[in-house]
């Protein structure tokens, strides 16, 4: 009787209750619940993270399924484990039908306590080395409530299950990857300062489906993380942006060149050192100045490594430890590291490939490289970008320096401290950085004015081929301006 009453109450509430109209799809509440839905199914359902599923549902969950009957939380978890997650070689996965989500807020005496979310989803069967097979389609209604600051599912209706009737979701990204021979893509979409979508396509090593929390080597997207770690030290008054670094480190190769006294953190973070990108690319494998520090721009990984050695010498801590203390732990970036951890990383790392599909060896650094080879997930790097946009890590003065134009690199493009700056006109800028290495092409873009952002991780030498369509699609007119500046 209690189950029937609860079901009738939910039905009455949804169809006849005094709820507000559907909220705007750009509103903070809509985007937050879009994110909750995305993570619940991608991480929990599709990748069988049972711990995440359990904590995302109310202890008194009521789940109504038009084919499978009523389930409480315990039964829902048992059936998910038994029917969804028991056979990884033939795994059901779920994708939401684009544009189908709607959200209706729930108020009590003017206070928001929850929301109703409705939509449609399509199910597939995923098998290793095969294209996902189309399954059934259904509608869903979820009641989300906020408890102790977290959104949890309290009531769920899953109904109108049936055959797909050829109504397969045509995901343009999957076609884009296939057309451009991209084995794996990690994609994070930031809207209104929220990470609303995390999508990982493809496999880890050509066989195992890449999970929601796959780890990618992001190449030079390492540099902004290093920059923010050092700038946080500056914000805390523990490091000087314009102090000569010779007090803490002088590279033996340039010890006799007095220009080393001109090297500062500002000059290094804005790529004005005069160094080549890497000394090993020179015939003598020695570091040298190719022009006076501070006189012009030239991209250099050596500069970031020079800074790492200076910082580590002063604080007697590795960059890994400093980054954990100052960035990773404050932002809950638990899947990010400069150093390889076999036990933690081996099962989730994405293999990189050349243009012909030949795999590269996985980089397994035993010490940090300030400029390259950071390992991270889409979610972690998305958290990092949001923290940068919201200035959660720096003082106002240092943040202003970070996004200030330190040096011209081309028309309407500059380098700040750790990020490239695109002048989009009308007072709008984009902050960005890319990464490229063997089997790696990555890029991150932020639009501080509109609080939008994009994370793109690929695992192939020519993964950059899909940047333009993705940036244009997710960042609109601003994205088109970025592409135009970059390609002119």
GULOLUM-440832 format. One line per field, with one value per residue (C-alpha): residue number from 1; residue in three letters; y, x, z. Coordinates in steps of 0.25 Angstrom, whole numbers, plus 2048, in hexadecimal, padded with zeros to 3 digits. Example, Ala and Ser with C-alpha at 12.3 -4.5 7.8 and 13.67 -1.06 7.14 Angstrom:
BEGIN
resi = c(1,2)
resn = c(Ala,Ser)
v = c(7EE,7FC)
u = c(831,837)
w = c(81F,81D)
***
This chain:
BEGIN
resi = c(1,2,3,4,5,6,7,8,9,10,11,12,13,14,15,16,17,18,19,20,21,22,23,24,25,26,27,28,29,30,31,32,33,34,35,36,37,38,39,40,41,42,43,44,45,46,47,48,49,50,51,52,53,54,55,56,57,58,59,60,61,62,63,64,65,66,67,68,69,70,71,72,73,74,75,76,77,78,79,80,81,82,83,84,85,86,87,88,89,90,91,92,93,94,95,96,97,98,99,100,101,102,103,104,105,106,107,108,109,110,111,112,113,114,115,116,117,118,119,120,121,122,123,124,125,126,127,128,129,130,131,132,133,134,135,136,137,138,139,140,141,142,143,144,145,146,147,148,149,150,151,152,153,154,155,156,157,158,159,160,161,162,163,164,165,166,167,168,169,170,171,172,173,174,175,176,177,178,179,180,181,182,183,184,185,186,187,188,189,190,191,192,193,194,195,196,197,198,199,200,201,202,203,204,205,206,207,208,209,210,211,212,213,214,215,216,217,218,219,220,221,222,223,224,225,226,227,228,229,230,231,232,233,234,235,236,237,238,239,240,241,242,243,244,245,246,247,248,249,250,251,252,253,254,255,256,257,258,259,260,261,262,263,264,265,266,267,268,269,270,271,272,273,274,275,276,277,278,279,280,281,282,283,284,285,286,287,288,289,290,291,292,293,294,295,296,297,298,299,300,301,302,303,304,305,306,307,308,309,310,311,312,313,314,315,316,317,318,319,320,321,322,323,324,325,326,327,328,329,330,331,332,333,334,335,336,337,338,339,340,341,342,343,344,345,346,347,348,349,350,351,352,353,354,355,356,357,358,359,360,361,362,363,364,365,366,367,368,369,370,371,372,373,374,375,376,377,378,379,380,381,382,383,384,385,386,387,388,389,390,391,392,393,394,395,396,397,398,399,400,401,402,403,404,405,406,407,408,409,410,411,412,413,414,415,416,417,418,419,420,421,422,423,424,425,426,427,428,429,430,431,432,433,434,435,436,437,438,439,440,441,442,443,444,445,446,447,448,449,450,451,452,453,454,455,456,457,458,459,460,461,462,463,464,465,466,467,468,469,470,471,472,473,474,475,476,477,478,479,480,481,482,483,484,485,486,487,488)
resn = c(Unk,Unk,Unk,Unk,Unk,Unk,Unk,Unk,Unk,Unk,Unk,Unk,Unk,Unk,Unk,Unk,Unk,Unk,Unk,Unk,Unk,Unk,Unk,Unk,Unk,Unk,Unk,Unk,Unk,Unk,Unk,Unk,Unk,Unk,Unk,Unk,Unk,Unk,Unk,Unk,Unk,Unk,Unk,Unk,Unk,Unk,Unk,Unk,Unk,Unk,Unk,Unk,Unk,Unk,Unk,Unk,Unk,Unk,Unk,Unk,Unk,Unk,Unk,Unk,Unk,Unk,Unk,Unk,Unk,Unk,Unk,Unk,Unk,Unk,Unk,Unk,Unk,Unk,Unk,Unk,Unk,Unk,Unk,Unk,Unk,Unk,Unk,Unk,Unk,Unk,Unk,Unk,Unk,Unk,Unk,Unk,Unk,Unk,Unk,Unk,Unk,Unk,Unk,Unk,Unk,Unk,Unk,Unk,Unk,Unk,Unk,Unk,Unk,Unk,Unk,Unk,Unk,Unk,Unk,Unk,Unk,Unk,Unk,Unk,Unk,Unk,Unk,Unk,Unk,Unk,Unk,Unk,Unk,Unk,Unk,Unk,Unk,Unk,Unk,Unk,Unk,Unk,Unk,Unk,Unk,Unk,Unk,Unk,Unk,Unk,Unk,Unk,Unk,Unk,Unk,Unk,Unk,Unk,Unk,Unk,Unk,Unk,Unk,Unk,Unk,Unk,Unk,Unk,Unk,Unk,Unk,Unk,Unk,Unk,Unk,Unk,Unk,Unk,Unk,Unk,Unk,Unk,Unk,Unk,Unk,Unk,Unk,Unk,Unk,Unk,Unk,Unk,Unk,Unk,Unk,Unk,Unk,Unk,Unk,Unk,Unk,Unk,Unk,Unk,Unk,Unk,Unk,Unk,Unk,Unk,Unk,Unk,Unk,Unk,Unk,Unk,Unk,Unk,Unk,Unk,Unk,Unk,Unk,Unk,Unk,Unk,Unk,Unk,Unk,Unk,Unk,Unk,Unk,Unk,Unk,Unk,Unk,Unk,Unk,Unk,Unk,Unk,Unk,Unk,Unk,Unk,Unk,Unk,Unk,Unk,Unk,Unk,Unk,Unk,Unk,Unk,Unk,Unk,Unk,Unk,Unk,Unk,Unk,Unk,Unk,Unk,Unk,Unk,Unk,Unk,Unk,Unk,Unk,Unk,Unk,Unk,Unk,Unk,Unk,Unk,Unk,Unk,Unk,Unk,Unk,Unk,Unk,Unk,Unk,Unk,Unk,Unk,Unk,Unk,Unk,Unk,Unk,Unk,Unk,Unk,Unk,Unk,Unk,Unk,Unk,Unk,Unk,Unk,Unk,Unk,Unk,Unk,Unk,Unk,Unk,Unk,Unk,Unk,Unk,Unk,Unk,Unk,Unk,Unk,Unk,Unk,Unk,Unk,Unk,Unk,Unk,Unk,Unk,Unk,Unk,Unk,Unk,Unk,Unk,Unk,Unk,Unk,Unk,Unk,Unk,Unk,Unk,Unk,Unk,Unk,Unk,Unk,Unk,Unk,Unk,Unk,Unk,Unk,Unk,Unk,Unk,Unk,Unk,Unk,Unk,Unk,Unk,Unk,Unk,Unk,Unk,Unk,Unk,Unk,Unk,Unk,Unk,Unk,Unk,Unk,Unk,Unk,Unk,Unk,Unk,Unk,Unk,Unk,Unk,Unk,Unk,Unk,Unk,Unk,Unk,Unk,Unk,Unk,Unk,Unk,Unk,Unk,Unk,Unk,Unk,Unk,Unk,Unk,Unk,Unk,Unk,Unk,Unk,Unk,Unk,Unk,Unk,Unk,Unk,Unk,Unk,Unk,Unk,Unk,Unk,Unk,Unk,Unk,Unk,Unk,Unk,Unk,Unk,Unk,Unk,Unk,Unk,Unk,Unk,Unk,Unk,Unk,Unk,Unk,Unk,Unk,Unk,Unk,Unk,Unk,Unk,Unk,Unk,Unk,Unk,Unk,Unk,Unk,Unk,Unk,Unk,Unk,Unk,Unk,Unk,Unk,Unk,Unk,Unk,Unk,Unk,Unk,Unk,Unk,Unk,Unk,Unk,Unk,Unk,Unk,Unk,Unk,Unk,Unk,Unk,Unk,Unk,Unk)
v = c(800,80A,807,80A,816,81B,818,820,82B,82D,82C,836,83F,83F,840,849,84F,85D,85D,868,867,861,869,86F,865,86F,871,86D,862,85C,85B,855,84A,848,845,83C,834,833,82F,825,81D,81F,81C,813,80C,80B,809,801,80A,804,80D,819,814,811,81E,826,81F,822,817,817,816,812,80D,80A,802,7FE,7F1,7ED,7F2,7FA,7FA,800,805,7F7,7F0,7FA,7F8,7E9,7E9,7F3,7EB,7DE,7E2,7EE,7EC,7DD,7DB,7E5,7DE,7E2,7EE,7F7,806,812,81F,82A,82F,83C,848,83F,844,84D,852,857,85D,859,863,863,871,877,86E,865,857,84F,84D,844,840,839,834,828,81F,815,808,800,7F3,7F5,7EA,7EB,7EE,7EF,7FB,7FE,7F6,7FE,7FA,7FF,80D,813,81F,823,82C,82F,836,83C,842,849,843,848,850,845,841,833,82B,829,824,81E,81A,812,80F,80E,804,7FF,7FC,807,807,80C,818,816,822,828,82D,836,835,826,828,833,829,81E,828,82D,820,825,818,81F,82D,833,83F,848,853,85F,868,873,86F,861,854,84F,844,83A,831,826,81F,813,80A,80A,801,7FD,7F2,7F7,802,80F,812,820,822,81E,823,82B,830,83F,843,852,854,851,85F,867,85E,861,86F,870,868,873,87E,879,87A,888,88B,886,88F,883,886,892,893,89D,898,892,883,882,882,875,86E,871,866,862,864,873,876,87E,886,892,893,888,893,898,88C,88E,886,890,88F,880,87E,888,880,88B,884,883,874,86A,861,856,855,846,84C,854,84D,84E,84B,857,863,870,87E,881,88F,898,894,89D,8A2,89A,88D,87F,873,86B,85E,860,86D,866,85B,866,86C,85F,85D,86B,869,85B,860,86B,863,855,84F,848,84F,843,846,855,853,849,853,860,85B,84C,84A,858,855,846,842,834,82E,838,836,839,82B,81E,814,806,802,80E,811,804,800,80E,814,817,812,81B,818,81D,821,812,80C,808,809,811,80D,813,81E,81A,825,823,832,83E,845,853,855,847,839,83D,832,836,833,83C,83F,843,84C,852,855,85C,865,869,86D,875,87C,87E,883,879,878,885,893,89E,8A4,897,893,8A0,89E,890,894,8A1,8A1,89F,89D,89D,890,894,89D,89D,892,894,88C,88F,887,879,87B,880,88C,88E,89C,899,8A8,8B0,8AD,89E,895,886,87F,872,869,85C,850,848,83C,82D,828,834,840,848,856,85E,86B,874,880,888,892,887,87C,872,868,85C,851,848,83C,833,828,829,831,838,83A,849,846,846,853,85C,855,853,861,867,85E,860,86F,874,882,884,876,87A,887,87E,875,881,888,87A,877,885)
u = c(800,80B,812,805,803,811,810,802,808,814,80A,801,80D,813,806,7FD,806,809,817,81D,81E,82A,836,83F,84A,855,851,85A,850,84E,85D,860,855,85A,868,862,85B,867,870,866,865,872,87A,871,868,871,87E,878,87D,874,87A,876,868,866,86A,862,855,84C,84C,83D,83D,830,833,827,829,81E,824,82C,823,826,834,83A,848,84D,846,84A,859,858,851,85A,866,860,859,862,870,872,877,881,882,873,870,863,866,85D,85D,853,84B,851,847,83E,841,838,838,82D,831,82B,828,824,820,828,834,83A,83B,83B,838,831,839,833,839,83B,846,84B,852,85D,865,874,87E,88D,892,884,87B,870,863,856,84D,840,83B,833,82F,833,82F,838,836,843,843,84F,854,860,864,864,859,854,849,83D,833,834,82A,82F,824,81F,82A,82A,831,839,832,83E,83E,84D,854,85D,869,871,87D,87E,87D,888,891,88F,891,89E,8A3,8A4,8A5,8A1,89B,899,890,88B,881,880,874,871,87D,879,87E,871,876,881,882,88D,88C,894,89D,8A9,8B2,8AA,8A1,89C,892,898,891,88B,898,8A2,8B0,8B6,8C4,8C1,8CF,8D1,8C4,8CD,8D3,8C6,8C5,8D4,8D2,8C6,8CE,8D9,8CF,8C8,8D6,8D7,8C9,8CC,8D9,8E2,8E8,8EB,8E7,8F2,8FE,90A,90A,919,918,911,916,920,921,930,92E,92C,933,93E,933,930,922,91D,91C,910,908,8FB,8EE,8E7,8F0,8F0,8E0,8DF,8E9,8F3,900,907,908,905,8F9,902,911,911,90C,91A,925,92E,922,926,91E,921,91A,916,912,912,908,8FC,8FE,8F4,8EB,8F0,8E9,8F2,8F0,8FE,8FA,8EF,8F9,903,8F8,8F5,903,903,8F6,8FA,908,901,8F6,8FD,8F1,8EE,8E5,8DB,8DA,8D9,8CE,8C6,8C7,8C3,8BA,8B7,8B1,8AA,8A3,8A0,8A9,8AC,8AF,8BA,8C9,8D6,8DB,8D7,8D1,8D0,8C6,8BD,8BF,8C1,8B2,8AD,8B8,8B5,8BF,8C4,8C5,8CC,8C5,8C6,8C0,8CD,8CD,8D8,8DD,8D6,8DF,8E2,8E9,8EF,8F1,8E9,8EB,8E5,8E2,8DE,8D7,8CD,8C3,8B5,8A6,89C,895,8A1,8A6,898,898,8A6,8A0,894,89D,8A6,899,893,8A1,8A0,8AF,8B6,8B5,8AE,8BC,8C2,8B6,8B6,8C5,8C1,8B7,8BF,8C6,8D5,8D9,8D4,8D4,8CC,8C1,8B6,8BD,8C6,8CD,8C9,8CF,8CC,8C1,8C0,8B6,8AD,8A7,899,895,88B,893,892,89E,8A0,8AB,8B0,8BC,8BF,8C7,8CE,8D7,8D9,8CA,8C5,8BD,8B6,8B0,8A8,8A1,89A,891,891,886,87B,881,882,88D,892,89B,8A0,8A9,8AD,8B7,8BC,8C7,8BD,8B2,8B2,8A9,89D,8A0,899,88B,88B,88F,885,87A,87B,880,878,87C,887,88D,88D,895,89F,8A1,8A2,8AD,8B4,8B4,8B6)
w = c(800,804,7F6,7EF,7F6,7F4,7E5,7E4,7EC,7E2,7D6,7DC,7E0,7D2,7C9,7D2,7DD,7DF,7D9,7D1,7C2,7BB,7BE,7B4,7AE,7B1,7C0,7CB,7D0,7C2,7C0,7CD,7CC,7BD,7C4,7CE,7C4,7BB,7C6,7CD,7C0,7BA,7C6,7CE,7C4,7B7,7BF,7CB,7D6,7E1,7EC,7E4,7E1,7F0,7F5,7EA,7EE,7FA,804,803,7F3,7EC,7DE,7D5,7C9,7BF,7BC,7C8,7D3,7E0,7E6,7F2,7F3,7F7,7EC,7E2,7E5,7E5,7D7,7D1,7D6,7D1,7C4,7C0,7C5,7C6,7B8,7B3,7A6,7A3,7AA,7A9,7A8,7A9,7A1,7A3,797,793,796,79E,7AC,7B4,7C2,7CB,7D9,7E6,7F0,7FF,804,7F9,7FD,7F2,7F7,7EB,7DC,7D2,7C6,7BA,7AD,7A4,7A3,799,79D,796,798,798,794,793,784,77F,77D,787,784,785,790,796,798,7A4,7AC,7BA,7C5,7D0,7DD,7E2,7F1,7F7,804,80C,800,7F6,7EB,7ED,7E5,7EE,7E4,7D6,7CC,7C0,7B6,7A7,7A5,797,78A,784,777,770,779,77C,782,777,77F,776,77E,77C,76D,76E,775,76B,75F,765,76B,779,782,78F,793,7A1,7A0,7AB,7A9,7B3,7B3,7BD,7C5,7C7,7C1,7BB,7B2,7B2,7A6,7A3,796,791,798,7A2,799,78D,795,7A2,7A2,7A7,7B5,7B9,7C2,7B7,7B9,7AE,7AC,7A9,7A4,7A5,7AC,7B8,7B7,7BC,7C8,7CB,7C9,7D2,7DD,7DC,7DC,7E8,7EF,7EA,7EF,7FD,7FE,7FD,7EF,7E7,7D9,7D5,7DD,7D6,7D7,7D8,7E7,7E6,7D9,7CE,7C3,7C1,7B2,7B3,7C0,7B9,7B1,7BA,7B3,7BD,7C7,7BF,7C0,7C9,7CB,7C3,7B7,7B8,7B9,7AD,7A5,7A3,7A8,79B,79D,792,795,799,79A,795,787,786,77F,78C,796,79E,7A3,79E,79B,78D,791,79D,7A8,7A8,799,792,792,78F,795,79E,7A7,7AC,7B3,7BB,7BF,7C3,7CC,7D2,7D6,7DD,7E4,7E9,7EE,7F6,7FC,7FD,7F7,7EA,7E0,7E2,7F1,7EF,7E5,7EE,7F9,7F1,7E6,7E5,7F3,7F5,7E7,7EA,7DE,7E3,7D5,7D2,7D3,7CD,7D1,7CC,7D7,7D1,7DB,7D9,7CB,7C3,7C2,7BD,7B4,7A6,79C,791,782,776,769,764,771,777,786,78E,79B,7A7,7AD,7BC,7C2,7D0,7D2,7CE,7C1,7C3,7B4,7AF,7B2,7BD,7BE,7C1,7BE,7B7,7C4,7CC,7C1,7C0,7CF,7CC,7C1,7CA,7D5,7CC,7C6,7D4,7DA,7E5,7E7,7E5,7EB,7E3,7DF,7DB,7D3,7CB,7C8,7C3,7B9,7B5,7A7,7AB,79C,78E,787,77A,776,781,789,795,7A0,7AE,7BA,7B7,7AD,79F,79D,791,78F,78A,78A,792,79E,79E,79F,79E,7A7,7A0,79F,797,798,78D,78F,789,78A,791,78C,796,798,7A3,7A1,7AA,7A8,7B5,7B1,7AF,7B8,7AC,7AA,7A2,7A5,799,79B,790,78F,781,779,771,77B,779,76C,775,77D,773,772,781,785,77B,780,78F,78F,784,77E,789,784,776,779,780,774,76B,773,775,766,760)
***
